[in-house]
Amino acid sequence: MWEHAYYIDYRQDRAGWITSWWNRLANWSFAETQFDAAIGQGKPWRYPPSQTAR
């Protein structure tokens, strides 16, 4: 991990930055959906989103 990613807000507190990222910035719901799709238990998110008939 590079210092410029956290230094302004956290100074020398790398552990605090990692904890903050882990708890607030990671989208665990999205990760879970993608993981389920990877093991064949759901549909993955795709870009662009599928177009439905209008």
N, C-alpha and C positions, 0 to 999 in steps of 0.2 A: 504494500500500500504506500502511496506517495504522500508526503507531508502536506502538499498543497491541497489535498482533498479534505483535510480537517483542521489544519493548523490555525486558521483565523478564529474559528469558533471554539476549538478545544485545546489549543496550544499543545502541551506535551501529553495530554490525556488521550492516548490512542484507544485505550479500553473503553472510555466514555463514548468516543466517536463510533466505535464498532457496535456498542450496545445500542446507541441511538439509531444507527442504520438498521440493525437487526430488528428492532422493535417498531420503528416508525416509517422507514423508507421502503423496506422490502414489501412487495405485494404478495403476501403468502396465499391469498385466495386464488390469484392468477396462477401462481406457481403450482398450487395443488391441482387446479384444472388441467394445466399442461402436463403435469406428471401423470394424472389419471389417463389422459389421452395417450400418452406415450406407452402406457402398459395395457392399452386396449379397453379402457373402461370409460370412455367418453369421447367427445369431439374436441379437437384442438381449436384454439382461436386462430383465425387466418386473416391476413391482410391482403387485399381489401376484404372487408366483410362481404359475405355472400349477398347477392341481390335477390330479393323476393319479388314475385310477380305483383304488379300493381293493378 
